[in-house]
C-alpha cells in the first residue's frame, strides 16, 4: 500500500515537472475522478478502501470560546499564511475572533506539505437553535501512517500554559453571540497562598473534593453534574479572591459575567461556555429583576427592567430545562436579602455561605505567610476585610513593622 502511495506522489511530481500549481491541479483532478467513480462502488467497499488509503483529522468550530474552535481558527490562519493559499480560489469573508477575515470558504481546498499532497474540506454543520454558525474542517492525505497529519497539526495547534487558569469576561451587549474576552489568568499555586475562615474553606473545598470524585453518583440519578455556590458578603470581604482560589484549586478556566451589564441574554453567554469551566455570576443584586418579586411588582419603572435578565431565565439555568454538564457556578451578592428566595432555595444552590471580614487567626496566618519571622502583638487583632489586608501588604511589601503598626487590636 505504501508503495502505491509513494508511486502516486512520484507520478504526480513527474507529470507536473515539479511545478507546485500543476501538481495540485493534477492531484485534485485524479481525486475528483476517483470520487466520481466511487459513487458506483458499494458503500462497504468504499469505506474499507478509504480506511486503508487515507488518514484524516477533524476539527470543529462549535462555540466561540472552546479550545477546538481556537484550533479551527488557528488552522485557517496557518493555511492563509502558507505558499499554497495564493492558489486557492474558494474564498469567503467571515468573522474570526470578532475580526472580519478573508479566508478559505465552504468546500474543497488543497496544499502540499513536505512534498505530500494534502486536501481539506470545510462543511457547515447543523446549527439549529444555536446563534453561532458551526463548521467542521477535515484534513486528509494519502497513506496509513498518521505522522504527516500529526506534523501538520503541530504546526498550528494552540498551545496553552496548563499551569494557569485563564479568566474571560463577558463582552457587554455582544449582539446575539454572547462573546467573551481574555482578561487575565490565575496561577494554579494561587490557592496555596490564600487565607480563609477554616469553616468556609472546609465547606467549599471539602464539598468540591466530593463533587469532583463522584460524577458517577450524579449519572446514576440522572442529575446534572454541576456545583452551584452562592457567596454572600459585603464588598471587600474576598468573594472574588475565593472564586479565583476555586479556579486555582480545580484547575478550571473562569468565564465571568456581570449580570447587570449583559442585558437580557444571559442564556446566550452561558451556552457559549465550554464544559469543564467555572461560570462566575457577579453581583446578582445589581439586576432589579432578580429582587424579591413583591419589590419588583411594586417598582414604578417596569419597562426599564426589560434590559436585565429575567428571573425565570436565571432559575432555568440554575435548575430547570437547561442542561448544564460539568460546570461549577460561583455566584456572588453583596445583599442576599434583596434577592428573590427562589434563587437560593435548596436544590438550586448547593452551598450558600456568608463571607465576612477576616478574624484574628486568619490575619495571623496571612501575616506569617507574607513576612518571614514577623512578630505580631499578643492582643487579639480586630477584624479586617480581605481587601484591606491585601492593600496593607501591597503598601508595605518589605516592611513588616509598618504592616503590624497598621493593624488594630481589640
LUMLUMGU-541453 format. One record per residue (C-alpha): x, y, z. Coordinates in steps of 0.5 Angstrom, whole numbers, always signed. Example, Ala and Ser with C-alpha at 12.3 -4.5 7.8 and 13.67 -1.06 7.14 Angstrom:
BEGIN
<px = +25 | py = -9 | pz = +16>
<px = +27 | py = -2 | pz = +14>
***
This chain:
BEGIN
<px = +0 | py = +0 | pz = +0>
<px = +6 | py = +5 | pz = +2>
<px = +9 | py = +3 | pz = -5>
<px = +3 | py = +5 | pz = -9>
<px = +2 | py = +12 | pz = -5>
<px = +9 | py = +13 | pz = -6>
<px = +9 | py = +12 | pz = -13>
<px = +2 | py = +16 | pz = -14>
<px = +6 | py = +22 | pz = -11>
<px = +12 | py = +21 | pz = -16>
<px = +8 | py = +20 | pz = -22>
<px = +4 | py = +27 | pz = -20>
<px = +11 | py = +30 | pz = -19>
<px = +14 | py = +28 | pz = -25>
<px = +8 | py = +29 | pz = -30>
<px = +8 | py = +36 | pz = -27>
<px = +15 | py = +37 | pz = -28>
<px = +16 | py = +39 | pz = -20>
<px = +11 | py = +45 | pz = -21>
<px = +7 | py = +46 | pz = -15>
<px = +1 | py = +49 | pz = -18>
<px = +1 | py = +44 | pz = -23>
<px = +2 | py = +38 | pz = -18>
<px = -4 | py = +41 | pz = -14>
<px = -9 | py = +41 | pz = -20>
<px = -7 | py = +34 | pz = -23>
<px = -8 | py = +31 | pz = -16>
<px = -14 | py = +35 | pz = -15>
<px = -17 | py = +32 | pz = -22>
<px = -15 | py = +25 | pz = -20>
<px = -18 | py = +25 | pz = -13>
<px = -24 | py = +28 | pz = -16>
<px = -24 | py = +23 | pz = -22>
<px = -24 | py = +17 | pz = -16>
<px = -29 | py = +20 | pz = -12>
<px = -34 | py = +20 | pz = -18>
<px = -32 | py = +13 | pz = -20>
<px = -33 | py = +11 | pz = -13>
<px = -40 | py = +13 | pz = -13>
<px = -42 | py = +7 | pz = -16>
<px = -38 | py = +3 | pz = -11>
<px = -42 | py = -1 | pz = -5>
<px = -41 | py = +4 | pz = +1>
<px = -38 | py = -2 | pz = +5>
<px = -32 | py = -3 | pz = +0>
<px = -31 | py = +5 | pz = -1>
<px = -31 | py = +5 | pz = +7>
<px = -26 | py = -1 | pz = +7>
<px = -21 | py = +3 | pz = +2>
<px = -22 | py = +9 | pz = +5>
<px = -20 | py = +7 | pz = +12>
<px = -13 | py = +3 | pz = +8>
<px = -11 | py = +9 | pz = +4>
<px = -13 | py = +16 | pz = +7>
<px = -11 | py = +19 | pz = +14>
<px = -16 | py = +25 | pz = +17>
<px = -17 | py = +29 | pz = +22>
<px = -23 | py = +33 | pz = +24>
<px = -23 | py = +40 | pz = +28>
<px = -30 | py = +43 | pz = +29>
<px = -32 | py = +50 | pz = +30>
<px = -37 | py = +49 | pz = +35>
<px = -37 | py = +55 | pz = +40>
<px = -34 | py = +62 | pz = +40>
<px = -29 | py = +60 | pz = +46>
<px = -28 | py = +53 | pz = +46>
<px = -21 | py = +50 | pz = +45>
<px = -23 | py = +46 | pz = +39>
<px = -26 | py = +53 | pz = +36>
<px = -19 | py = +56 | pz = +37>
<px = -15 | py = +51 | pz = +34>
<px = -20 | py = +51 | pz = +28>
<px = -19 | py = +59 | pz = +27>
<px = -11 | py = +57 | pz = +28>
<px = -11 | py = +52 | pz = +22>
<px = -15 | py = +57 | pz = +18>
<px = -10 | py = +63 | pz = +19>
<px = -4 | py = +58 | pz = +18>
<px = -6 | py = +56 | pz = +12>
<px = -7 | py = +63 | pz = +9>
<px = +0 | py = +65 | pz = +11>
<px = +3 | py = +59 | pz = +7>
<px = +5 | py = +59 | pz = +0>
<px = -1 | py = +55 | pz = -3>
<px = -6 | py = +60 | pz = +0>
<px = -5 | py = +64 | pz = -7>
<px = -7 | py = +59 | pz = -11>
<px = -14 | py = +58 | pz = -7>
<px = -20 | py = +61 | pz = -11>
<px = -25 | py = +59 | pz = -6>
<px = -25 | py = +64 | pz = -1>
<px = -30 | py = +68 | pz = +4>
<px = -31 | py = +73 | pz = +8>
<px = -32 | py = +71 | pz = +15>
<px = -31 | py = +73 | pz = +23>
<px = -25 | py = +70 | pz = +26>
<px = -25 | py = +72 | pz = +34>
<px = -29 | py = +78 | pz = +32>
<px = -25 | py = +81 | pz = +26>
<px = -27 | py = +81 | pz = +19>
<px = -22 | py = +76 | pz = +15>
<px = -22 | py = +74 | pz = +8>
<px = -20 | py = +66 | pz = +8>
<px = -22 | py = +59 | pz = +6>
<px = -29 | py = +58 | pz = +4>
<px = -34 | py = +52 | pz = +5>
<px = -32 | py = +47 | pz = +0>
<px = -25 | py = +44 | pz = -2>
<px = -18 | py = +46 | pz = -2>
<px = -11 | py = +43 | pz = -2>
<px = -4 | py = +44 | pz = -1>
<px = +3 | py = +41 | pz = -1>
<px = +6 | py = +39 | pz = +6>
<px = +13 | py = +36 | pz = +5>
<px = +12 | py = +34 | pz = -2>
<px = +6 | py = +31 | pz = +0>
<px = -1 | py = +32 | pz = -3>
<px = -6 | py = +34 | pz = +3>
<px = -13 | py = +37 | pz = +2>
<px = -18 | py = +40 | pz = +7>
<px = -26 | py = +41 | pz = +6>
<px = -30 | py = +46 | pz = +10>
<px = -37 | py = +44 | pz = +11>
<px = -43 | py = +47 | pz = +15>
<px = -46 | py = +43 | pz = +21>
<px = -53 | py = +43 | pz = +24>
<px = -53 | py = +50 | pz = +28>
<px = -61 | py = +50 | pz = +29>
<px = -63 | py = +53 | pz = +36>
<px = -56 | py = +56 | pz = +36>
<px = -54 | py = +63 | pz = +35>
<px = -47 | py = +61 | pz = +33>
<px = -45 | py = +58 | pz = +26>
<px = -42 | py = +51 | pz = +27>
<px = -37 | py = +49 | pz = +22>
<px = -32 | py = +43 | pz = +21>
<px = -26 | py = +42 | pz = +17>
<px = -23 | py = +35 | pz = +15>
<px = -16 | py = +35 | pz = +13>
<px = -14 | py = +29 | pz = +9>
<px = -8 | py = +26 | pz = +6>
<px = -6 | py = +19 | pz = +3>
<px = -3 | py = +14 | pz = +7>
<px = -4 | py = +10 | pz = +13>
<px = +2 | py = +13 | pz = +18>
<px = -1 | py = +19 | pz = +22>
<px = +5 | py = +22 | pz = +23>
<px = +4 | py = +27 | pz = +17>
<px = -2 | py = +29 | pz = +20>
<px = +0 | py = +30 | pz = +27>
<px = +6 | py = +34 | pz = +24>
<px = +1 | py = +39 | pz = +20>
<px = -3 | py = +39 | pz = +27>
<px = +3 | py = +41 | pz = +31>
<px = +4 | py = +47 | pz = +26>
<px = -2 | py = +51 | pz = +28>
<px = -5 | py = +48 | pz = +35>
<px = -6 | py = +53 | pz = +40>
<px = -1 | py = +51 | pz = +46>
<px = -4 | py = +53 | pz = +53>
<px = +0 | py = +54 | pz = +59>
<px = -3 | py = +49 | pz = +64>
<px = +0 | py = +52 | pz = +70>
<px = -5 | py = +57 | pz = +70>
<px = -13 | py = +58 | pz = +69>
<px = -15 | py = +63 | pz = +64>
<px = -20 | py = +68 | pz = +66>
<px = -25 | py = +71 | pz = +61>
<px = -30 | py = +77 | pz = +62>
<px = -37 | py = +77 | pz = +58>
<px = -37 | py = +83 | pz = +53>
<px = -43 | py = +87 | pz = +55>
<px = -48 | py = +87 | pz = +49>
<px = -44 | py = +83 | pz = +45>
<px = -50 | py = +82 | pz = +40>
<px = -53 | py = +75 | pz = +39>
<px = -47 | py = +71 | pz = +40>
<px = -45 | py = +72 | pz = +48>
<px = -38 | py = +73 | pz = +47>
<px = -32 | py = +73 | pz = +52>
<px = -25 | py = +77 | pz = +52>
<px = -19 | py = +75 | pz = +55>
<px = -18 | py = +79 | pz = +62>
<px = -12 | py = +75 | pz = +66>
<px = -10 | py = +69 | pz = +69>
<px = -10 | py = +65 | pz = +76>
<px = -3 | py = +61 | pz = +77>
<px = -5 | py = +54 | pz = +80>
<px = -1 | py = +56 | pz = +86>
<px = -6 | py = +62 | pz = +88>
<px = -10 | py = +57 | pz = +93>
<px = -4 | py = +56 | pz = +97>
<px = -2 | py = +63 | pz = +99>
<px = -9 | py = +65 | pz = +101>
<px = -12 | py = +65 | pz = +108>
<px = -20 | py = +64 | pz = +109>
<px = -24 | py = +62 | pz = +115>
<px = -23 | py = +55 | pz = +116>
<px = -30 | py = +54 | pz = +117>
<px = -31 | py = +57 | pz = +110>
<px = -25 | py = +53 | pz = +107>
<px = -28 | py = +46 | pz = +109>
<px = -35 | py = +47 | pz = +107>
<px = -33 | py = +50 | pz = +100>
<px = -27 | py = +46 | pz = +98>
<px = -29 | py = +40 | pz = +102>
<px = -35 | py = +40 | pz = +98>
<px = -31 | py = +41 | pz = +92>
<px = -27 | py = +35 | pz = +93>
<px = -33 | py = +30 | pz = +94>
<px = -36 | py = +33 | pz = +88>
<px = -30 | py = +32 | pz = +83>
<px = -29 | py = +25 | pz = +85>
<px = -37 | py = +23 | pz = +85>
<px = -39 | py = +24 | pz = +78>
<px = -42 | py = +17 | pz = +77>
<px = -47 | py = +19 | pz = +83>
<px = -50 | py = +24 | pz = +79>
<px = -50 | py = +20 | pz = +73>
<px = -54 | py = +14 | pz = +76>
<px = -59 | py = +19 | pz = +79>
<px = -60 | py = +23 | pz = +72>
<px = -58 | py = +29 | pz = +76>
<px = -54 | py = +35 | pz = +72>
<px = -46 | py = +34 | pz = +74>
<px = -46 | py = +42 | pz = +77>
<px = -44 | py = +45 | pz = +83>
<px = -47 | py = +52 | pz = +85>
<px = -44 | py = +56 | pz = +90>
<px = -47 | py = +63 | pz = +93>
<px = -42 | py = +67 | pz = +96>
<px = -46 | py = +73 | pz = +101>
<px = -42 | py = +78 | pz = +104>
<px = -40 | py = +86 | pz = +104>
<px = -36 | py = +89 | pz = +99>
<px = -28 | py = +87 | pz = +100>
<px = -29 | py = +81 | pz = +104>
<px = -26 | py = +77 | pz = +99>
<px = -31 | py = +74 | pz = +95>
<px = -27 | py = +75 | pz = +88>
<px = -21 | py = +72 | pz = +91>
<px = -25 | py = +66 | pz = +93>
<px = -27 | py = +65 | pz = +86>
<px = -20 | py = +65 | pz = +84>
<px = -18 | py = +61 | pz = +89>
<px = -23 | py = +56 | pz = +87>
<px = -21 | py = +56 | pz = +80>
<px = -13 | py = +55 | pz = +82>
<px = -16 | py = +49 | pz = +86>
<px = -20 | py = +46 | pz = +81>
<px = -15 | py = +48 | pz = +75>
<px = -21 | py = +50 | pz = +71>
<px = -22 | py = +57 | pz = +67>
<px = -26 | py = +62 | pz = +69>
<px = -32 | py = +66 | pz = +65>
<px = -34 | py = +72 | pz = +69>
<px = -41 | py = +75 | pz = +67>
<px = -43 | py = +82 | pz = +70>
<px = -51 | py = +80 | pz = +71>
<px = -52 | py = +88 | pz = +70>
<px = -48 | py = +89 | pz = +64>
<px = -50 | py = +84 | pz = +59>
<px = -58 | py = +85 | pz = +58>
<px = -63 | py = +80 | pz = +58>
<px = -59 | py = +75 | pz = +54>
<px = -55 | py = +71 | pz = +60>
<px = -57 | py = +64 | pz = +56>
<px = -53 | py = +66 | pz = +50>
<px = -47 | py = +67 | pz = +54>
<px = -48 | py = +61 | pz = +58>
<px = -49 | py = +57 | pz = +52>
<px = -42 | py = +59 | pz = +49>
<px = -38 | py = +57 | pz = +55>
<px = -35 | py = +50 | pz = +54>
<px = -36 | py = +45 | pz = +59>
<px = -31 | py = +44 | pz = +65>
<px = -31 | py = +51 | pz = +66>
<px = -33 | py = +56 | pz = +72>
<px = -38 | py = +61 | pz = +71>
<px = -38 | py = +67 | pz = +75>
<px = -44 | py = +71 | pz = +76>
<px = -42 | py = +77 | pz = +80>
<px = -47 | py = +82 | pz = +84>
<px = -54 | py = +79 | pz = +83>
<px = -57 | py = +85 | pz = +87>
<px = -55 | py = +90 | pz = +81>
<px = -60 | py = +87 | pz = +77>
<px = -67 | py = +89 | pz = +80>
<px = -71 | py = +84 | pz = +76>
<px = -67 | py = +79 | pz = +81>
<px = -70 | py = +82 | pz = +87>
<px = -76 | py = +80 | pz = +91>
<px = -82 | py = +79 | pz = +87>
<px = -86 | py = +83 | pz = +91>
<px = -81 | py = +89 | pz = +91>
<px = -81 | py = +88 | pz = +83>
<px = -88 | py = +89 | pz = +82>
<px = -88 | py = +95 | pz = +87>
<px = -83 | py = +98 | pz = +82>
<px = -85 | py = +104 | pz = +78>
<px = -81 | py = +103 | pz = +72>
<px = -83 | py = +96 | pz = +70>
<px = -80 | py = +98 | pz = +63>
<px = -73 | py = +99 | pz = +65>
<px = -73 | py = +92 | pz = +68>
<px = -73 | py = +89 | pz = +61>
<px = -66 | py = +91 | pz = +60>
<px = -64 | py = +86 | pz = +65>
<px = -64 | py = +78 | pz = +65>
<px = -71 | py = +75 | pz = +67>
<px = -71 | py = +72 | pz = +74>
<px = -75 | py = +66 | pz = +70>
<px = -68 | py = +65 | pz = +66>
<px = -64 | py = +65 | pz = +71>
<px = -68 | py = +60 | pz = +75>
<px = -68 | py = +55 | pz = +69>
<px = -60 | py = +56 | pz = +69>
<px = -59 | py = +54 | pz = +76>
<px = -64 | py = +48 | pz = +76>
<px = -69 | py = +48 | pz = +70>
<px = -70 | py = +46 | pz = +63>
<px = -63 | py = +48 | pz = +61>
<px = -58 | py = +42 | pz = +62>
<px = -51 | py = +44 | pz = +65>
<px = -46 | py = +39 | pz = +65>
<px = -39 | py = +39 | pz = +69>
<px = -40 | py = +46 | pz = +71>
<px = -38 | py = +50 | pz = +77>
<px = -42 | py = +56 | pz = +78>
<px = -40 | py = +61 | pz = +83>
<px = -45 | py = +67 | pz = +84>
<px = -44 | py = +73 | pz = +89>
<px = -48 | py = +78 | pz = +92>
<px = -47 | py = +84 | pz = +97>
<px = -54 | py = +84 | pz = +99>
<px = -57 | py = +77 | pz = +100>
<px = -64 | py = +80 | pz = +103>
<px = -65 | py = +84 | pz = +96>
<px = -65 | py = +77 | pz = +92>
<px = -72 | py = +73 | pz = +91>
<px = -71 | py = +67 | pz = +95>
<px = -73 | py = +62 | pz = +89>
<px = -66 | py = +64 | pz = +87>
<px = -62 | py = +61 | pz = +93>
<px = -67 | py = +55 | pz = +95>
<px = -64 | py = +48 | pz = +97>
<px = -64 | py = +44 | pz = +90>
<px = -62 | py = +51 | pz = +86>
<px = -56 | py = +52 | pz = +90>
<px = -51 | py = +47 | pz = +93>
<px = -47 | py = +52 | pz = +98>
<px = -50 | py = +58 | pz = +101>
<px = -44 | py = +61 | pz = +105>
<px = -43 | py = +68 | pz = +108>
<px = -36 | py = +71 | pz = +107>
<px = -34 | py = +76 | pz = +113>
<px = -28 | py = +80 | pz = +115>
<px = -22 | py = +76 | pz = +117>
<px = -21 | py = +75 | pz = +124>
<px = -15 | py = +74 | pz = +129>
<px = -13 | py = +67 | pz = +127>
<px = -14 | py = +69 | pz = +119>
<px = -10 | py = +75 | pz = +120>
<px = -4 | py = +72 | pz = +124>
<px = -4 | py = +66 | pz = +118>
<px = -4 | py = +71 | pz = +113>
<px = +2 | py = +76 | pz = +116>
<px = +6 | py = +70 | pz = +117>
<px = +5 | py = +67 | pz = +110>
<px = +7 | py = +74 | pz = +108>
<px = +13 | py = +76 | pz = +112>
<px = +18 | py = +71 | pz = +115>
<px = +19 | py = +72 | pz = +122>
<px = +14 | py = +77 | pz = +123>
<px = +13 | py = +79 | pz = +131>
<px = +5 | py = +80 | pz = +132>
<px = +2 | py = +83 | pz = +138>
<px = -1 | py = +78 | pz = +143>
<px = -7 | py = +82 | pz = +144>
<px = -13 | py = +80 | pz = +140>
<px = -13 | py = +83 | pz = +133>
<px = -19 | py = +87 | pz = +130>
<px = -23 | py = +84 | pz = +124>
<px = -20 | py = +86 | pz = +118>
<px = -23 | py = +86 | pz = +111>
<px = -19 | py = +81 | pz = +106>
<px = -19 | py = +87 | pz = +101>
<px = -16 | py = +92 | pz = +107>
<px = -11 | py = +86 | pz = +109>
<px = -8 | py = +86 | pz = +101>
<px = -8 | py = +93 | pz = +101>
<px = -4 | py = +94 | pz = +107>
<px = +1 | py = +88 | pz = +104>
<px = +2 | py = +92 | pz = +98>
<px = +3 | py = +98 | pz = +101>
<px = +9 | py = +95 | pz = +106>
<px = +11 | py = +89 | pz = +102>
<px = +18 | py = +89 | pz = +105>
<px = +16 | py = +93 | pz = +112>
<px = +13 | py = +88 | pz = +117>
<px = +14 | py = +93 | pz = +122>
<px = +10 | py = +98 | pz = +119>
<px = +5 | py = +93 | pz = +117>
<px = +4 | py = +91 | pz = +124>
<px = +3 | py = +98 | pz = +126>
<px = -3 | py = +99 | pz = +122>
<px = -6 | py = +93 | pz = +125>
<px = -11 | py = +95 | pz = +130>
<px = -12 | py = +91 | pz = +137>
<px = -19 | py = +90 | pz = +141>
***
